[in-house]
Amino acid sequence: MIFKALDYRTNLPIKLEVKGDKIYDISVCDERIDSNFFIAPGLVDIQLNGFQGIDLNQLGLKMTDVKTLAQVLFRNGVTTFFPTIITNAVNATHDLLAVIAAACDAYPEIDKCIGGIHLEGPFLSAEDGPRGAHRKEFIQAPDWELFSYWQKAAKGRIKIITLAPEWAGSSIFIKRCVASGVVVSIGHTAANPEQIKLAIEAGARMSTHLGNASHAMLPRHINYIYEQLASEELWSTVIADGFHLPDSLLKICIKAKPNQTILISDATSFAGLPSGLYTGHIGGEVELNSEGKLHVKNNPNLLAGSAQSVMWGVNQLVKKQILSLQEAWNMASLKPSAFFNGNATNALEVGNQADIVIFKKEHNNLKVIKTIKAGELVFEN
C-alpha cells in the first residue's frame, strides 16, 4: 500500500509505502497534495476506561465489546490503547481483567492494539478529593497477593498500576511491581513529599493525570503536585479535554517536562454519546453537559473521568496554541511509545511498524480519514 499526504512534522508532501506490517519506504512526493491532508503515527492512549457506550468497568463486559471498542478507537486515530480497570470489588476486577485477556487471545488483531492493561486502584487514597470518583468501600492498602491474583487473571497483561504511595508497605509493593515489569504510576494520592520521594526511590516512574484527583485546596508551596512536577524521574500524564485542567496549568506541566509529558484521554463509556444523565461504575450517577464535560450528578466540580478522545485533546492543545500540531500529536503518539519502548517505535521511519493515521484539517479541527494498524487499513472515512 502507498499513502500520499503532507508529513505532519514538516508540511512537505511525502509518499509512504507499506509492506507487510512495516513501513517499507518514505520518499518525497512530486505530485500535488491537498494542503489539508496529513500523515502521522497512530495515537497511543495509555488510560482509557471505555468509549461510546462500551464500559470496561461494567460487569457483563464481553470479548466482542473489547473488539468493538478497538474499532471505535480506530475512527479516532488510536492504534494502541491500554484498557483501564478502576477500583472495584475483588472478584469484579478479576472477571473484567479475564475478559480483556480472553479477547486478546481470541482476536489476534485486537491483541496487537492493546499495549497492556492499566490498573487504576484500588490501592488509592480514601480521602475525598484525591479519591476522585472511585468508590470508597473498595479502596484498600497495596496487597501483593491480591495483585498477583489479578495479574494471573490478566495473563500478565497488567503493565501499569496507579497507586497512592502513602500506604504503609508501599515501597516494598512498588519494588515488587517494578521487578515484575509493571510500571508504577503515582495518582489519586494525598502523600507528603517524603512519601513521594520514597516511591520514586522504590521505582515509581509516572504520575497519573497530574493535577487531577486532588484536594480542592492545597498548601501553596509544599504539596504532592509540585513534588511530582519537580521530579526528574517521573513522567507526567495529563488530560487536555478543556475541563480537567486550566490552560495555565497545562502549560506549566508541559514546560516543566517538555520531553516527559504524555497526553491521555481518561475517556469513559460516555465519550461519543449525546449530553444527558447517565449511570455507570465510574461516578455512579453522572451528567454529560452540552459542552462535553462529564461530572458527578449535582456536583459540577467533581469530574467523573472524561467524555472526550485523546484526539480531542490534541485538537485542544493546537487550537489554543499551547503546542504546535507536531508537538501535540507527539505527546499522544511518540512520547508514550518512547516511554514504554525506550524509543518511539511508531515514528514515521523505515522499518517501524506501520501504525499510521491520515487526517484532515477541517473547520479548525482534525478529522481522521484513514487508520492503518500493523500495515492493515482498519478504518477509512
C-alpha positions in Angstrom: 0.0 0.0 0.0 1.1 3.5 -0.8 -0.1 6.6 1.0 0.5 10.2 0.0 -0.1 13.2 2.2 1.8 16.1 4.0 4.3 15.0 6.6 2.8 16.3 9.9 6.3 17.3 11.0 7.4 19.3 8.0 4.3 20.0 6.0 6.1 18.6 3.0 4.5 16.1 0.7 5.7 12.5 1.1 4.9 9.1 -0.3 4.9 6.3 2.3 4.9 2.7 1.2 3.9 -0.2 3.5 4.8 -3.8 3.0 3.5 -6.4 5.5 3.3 -4.7 8.9 6.2 -2.4 8.3 7.0 1.0 6.8 9.0 0.0 3.7 9.9 3.3 2.2 9.4 7.1 2.6 10.2 9.5 -0.2 9.4 13.0 -1.4 6.2 13.1 -3.4 6.3 15.2 -6.5 2.5 15.0 -7.0 0.2 17.8 -5.9 -1.1 17.1 -2.4 -4.1 18.7 -0.8 -2.7 21.0 1.8 -5.3 19.9 4.4 -4.3 16.2 4.5 -1.5 15.0 6.8 0.1 11.7 7.7 1.3 10.9 11.2 1.9 8.0 13.6 -1.0 6.3 15.2 -2.1 7.7 18.6 -1.4 5.7 21.8 -3.8 6.1 24.7 -2.5 4.6 28.0 -5.6 5.4 30.1 -9.0 4.6 28.7 -12.0 3.3 30.6 -14.4 2.9 27.7 -15.9 4.7 24.8 -19.3 5.2 23.0 -21.4 3.0 25.4 -18.7 0.3 26.0 -17.7 0.3 29.6 -14.6 -1.7 30.5 -15.6 -1.5 34.2 -19.1 -2.8 33.9 -19.8 -6.4 34.8 -21.2 -8.2 31.8 -18.3 -7.0 29.6 -17.9 -9.4 26.6 -14.9 -10.1 24.4 -16.8 -8.7 21.5 -17.2 -5.4 23.4 -13.4 -5.2 23.6 -13.2 -5.8 19.8 -15.8 -3.2 19.1 -14.0 -0.7 21.3 -10.8 -1.1 19.3 -12.8 -0.5 16.1 -14.4 2.7 17.6 -10.9 3.9 18.6 -9.6 3.4 15.1 -12.1 6.1 14.0 -10.4 8.4 16.5 -6.9 7.7 15.3 -5.9 5.4 18.2 -3.9 2.4 17.1 -2.7 1.3 20.6 -4.5 1.6 23.9 -4.3 0.4 27.5 -7.7 -0.7 28.8 -8.1 0.8 32.2 -9.7 -1.1 35.1 -10.5 1.1 38.1 -11.3 0.4 41.7 -13.9 -2.4 42.1 -14.8 -5.4 44.2 -12.1 -8.1 44.2 -14.0 -10.6 42.0 -15.4 -8.0 39.7 -11.8 -6.7 39.0 -10.7 -10.3 38.4 -13.5 -11.1 35.9 -13.1 -7.8 34.0 -9.4 -8.5 33.6 -10.1 -12.0 32.5 -12.4 -10.8 29.7 -9.8 -8.4 28.3 -7.2 -11.2 28.4 -9.6 -13.6 26.7 -10.3 -11.0 24.0 -6.6 -10.7 23.3 -6.3 -14.4 22.9 -9.4 -14.7 20.7 -8.7 -11.8 18.4 -5.0 -11.5 17.4 -5.8 -8.3 15.6 -7.1 -6.8 18.9 -4.1 -8.2 20.8 -1.9 -6.0 18.5 -3.8 -2.9 19.6 -3.6 -3.5 23.4 -0.3 -2.3 24.7 -1.2 -3.6 28.2 -3.8 -3.1 30.9 -3.7 -0.2 33.3 -5.0 -1.0 36.8 -6.1 2.2 38.4 -6.8 1.3 42.0 -7.9 0.0 44.4 -4.6 1.0 46.2 -5.5 4.7 46.3 -6.2 7.4 48.8 -9.5 7.1 50.7 -9.7 10.8 51.2 -12.3 12.9 49.4 -10.7 14.8 46.6 -7.7 12.5 45.9 -10.0 9.5 45.7 -11.9 11.2 42.9 -14.9 9.2 41.6 -13.5 5.8 42.9 -15.9 4.0 45.3 -14.6 4.3 48.8 -15.8 0.9 50.0 -13.3 -0.8 47.7 -10.2 1.3 48.5 -7.5 -0.6 50.3 -3.8 -0.9 51.1 -1.4 -2.4 48.5 -1.6 -6.2 48.6 0.9 -8.2 46.6 -1.0 -11.5 46.8 -4.2 -9.7 45.6 -2.3 -8.0 42.7 -0.8 -11.3 41.7 -4.3 -12.9 41.7 -5.4 -10.2 39.3 -2.3 -10.4 37.2 -2.9 -14.1 36.7 -6.4 -13.3 35.5 -5.0 -10.8 33.1 -2.4 -13.4 31.9 0.4 -11.0 32.7 -1.0 -8.1 30.7 -1.2 -5.5 33.5 1.6 -3.1 32.5 0.7 0.0 34.6 -0.6 0.3 38.1 -1.7 3.6 39.6 -1.4 3.8 43.4 -1.2 6.2 46.3 2.3 5.7 47.9 1.2 6.9 51.4 0.0 3.4 52.4 2.3 1.5 54.8 4.4 -1.0 52.8 4.1 0.9 49.6 7.8 0.9 48.8 8.1 -2.9 49.1 5.0 -3.3 46.9 6.4 -0.8 44.3 9.7 -2.7 44.2 7.9 -6.0 43.5 5.8 -4.4 40.7 8.9 -2.9 39.1 10.8 -6.2 39.4 7.9 -7.9 37.6 7.9 -5.4 34.7 5.0 -3.3 35.8 5.2 0.5 35.6 4.1 2.1 38.9 2.4 5.5 38.5 1.6 7.8 41.4 -2.0 9.0 41.4 -5.1 9.6 43.5 -2.8 10.4 46.3 -2.6 12.6 49.4 1.1 11.7 50.0 3.5 14.1 51.6 6.7 15.0 49.7 8.8 12.4 51.7 6.4 9.6 50.8 6.5 10.6 47.1 10.4 10.6 47.2 10.4 7.1 48.7 8.0 5.9 46.0 10.4 7.3 43.4 13.4 5.6 45.1 11.4 2.4 45.0 11.0 2.7 41.3 7.8 4.7 40.5 8.2 6.3 37.1 5.0 8.2 36.3 2.3 10.5 37.6 -1.3 9.6 36.6 -3.4 12.6 35.3 -1.2 15.1 37.2 -3.2 18.0 38.7 -6.5 16.0 39.0 -7.8 13.7 41.7 -6.6 16.1 44.4 -7.9 18.2 47.2 -9.7 21.4 46.3 -7.3 23.4 48.5 -3.5 22.6 48.9 -0.6 24.2 50.8 0.8 26.9 48.5 4.4 25.6 48.5 4.7 22.1 49.8 2.2 19.7 48.2 2.1 16.5 46.2 1.5 18.2 42.8 4.6 20.3 42.9 6.7 17.4 44.3 5.8 15.2 41.3 6.1 18.0 38.8 9.6 18.8 40.1 10.8 15.2 40.0 13.2 14.5 37.1 12.5 10.8 37.4 8.7 10.9 36.9 6.9 11.3 33.6 3.5 13.1 33.8 0.3 12.1 32.1 -2.2 14.9 31.6 -5.8 15.3 30.4 -6.3 18.1 27.9 -10.1 17.9 27.3 -10.6 21.5 28.4 -12.3 20.6 31.7 -9.8 18.7 33.8 -7.0 21.3 33.8 -7.0 25.0 33.2 -4.8 26.1 30.2 -2.3 27.8 32.6 -1.6 24.5 34.5 -1.4 22.6 31.2 1.3 25.0 30.0 3.2 24.7 33.3 3.1 20.9 33.2 4.4 20.8 29.6 7.0 23.5 30.1 8.3 21.7 33.3 8.6 18.4 31.4 8.6 19.0 27.7 10.1 15.6 27.0 8.3 13.7 29.7 4.7 14.6 29.3 2.1 12.2 27.8 -1.4 13.1 26.7 -4.1 10.7 27.8 -7.9 10.7 27.4 -9.1 9.0 30.6 -12.2 8.5 28.4 -15.2 6.7 29.9 -18.1 4.8 28.2 -19.9 8.2 27.9 -17.4 9.5 25.3 -19.1 9.9 22.0 -22.6 9.9 23.5 -25.1 12.8 23.5 -25.4 15.0 26.5 -27.7 13.8 29.3 -27.8 11.9 32.6 -26.2 8.5 32.8 -25.3 5.8 35.4 -22.1 3.9 35.4 -19.4 2.3 37.7 -17.3 5.4 37.4 -19.0 8.1 39.4 -22.4 6.4 39.8 -25.0 9.0 38.6 -23.2 11.4 36.2 -24.1 14.2 33.9 -22.6 14.9 30.5 -23.3 18.5 29.7 -23.7 20.1 26.3 -20.1 21.4 26.3 -18.8 17.8 26.7 -17.9 18.0 30.5 -18.6 14.8 32.5 -19.2 15.2 36.2 -21.0 13.6 39.1 -24.7 14.5 39.1 -25.5 17.7 41.0 -21.7 18.3 41.6 -20.1 20.0 38.6 -16.9 20.4 40.5 -16.4 16.6 40.8 -15.4 15.2 37.5 -16.2 11.5 36.6 -13.5 10.9 34.0 -13.5 12.3 30.5 -16.1 12.1 27.7 -13.5 13.0 25.0 -10.9 11.2 22.9 -7.2 11.7 23.0 -7.6 13.2 19.5 -9.9 15.8 21.1 -7.0 16.6 23.5 -4.6 17.1 20.6 -7.2 19.5 19.0 -7.5 21.5 22.2 -3.7 22.0 22.5 -3.4 23.1 18.9 -6.5 25.3 18.8 -5.5 27.1 22.0 -1.9 27.5 20.6 -0.5 25.8 23.6 1.5 23.5 21.3 2.2 23.1 17.6 0.5 20.3 15.7 3.6 18.2 15.7 4.3 18.7 19.4 0.7 18.0 20.4 0.5 14.9 18.2 3.8 13.6 19.5 2.5 13.9 23.1 -0.2 11.3 22.2 1.9 9.1 19.9 5.7 9.2 20.1 6.0 10.1 23.8 4.0 7.1 25.2 5.8 4.8 22.7 9.2 6.1 23.8 8.3 5.7 27.5 7.5 2.0 27.2 9.9 1.0 24.5 12.9 3.2 25.1 12.4 4.9 21.7 9.4 5.8 19.6 8.9 2.6 17.7 5.8 4.1 15.9 7.7 7.1 14.4 7.4 7.6 10.6 10.6 5.8 9.8 11.5 2.9 7.5 11.4 -0.4 9.4 9.0 0.7 12.1 5.6 -0.9 12.5 3.1 0.7 10.2 0.7 2.3 12.7 -0.4 5.3 10.7 -3.1 7.9 10.7 -4.1 10.2 7.8 -6.1 13.1 9.0 -7.6 16.2 7.5 -7.8 19.8 8.9 -11.5 20.7 8.6 -13.0 23.8 10.2 -10.1 24.2 12.6 -10.5 20.5 13.7 -8.6 17.4 12.9 -10.7 14.6 11.3 -9.4 11.1 10.8 -9.6 9.9 7.1 -7.7 6.6 7.3 -6.2 4.5 10.1 -3.6 1.8 9.4 -2.7 -0.7 12.1 0.2 -3.0 11.6 0.1 -2.5 7.9 -3.7 -3.1 7.6 -6.2 -0.5 6.7 -8.6 -0.7 9.6 -10.7 2.5 9.1 -11.5 4.7 6.1 -13.8 7.6 6.2 
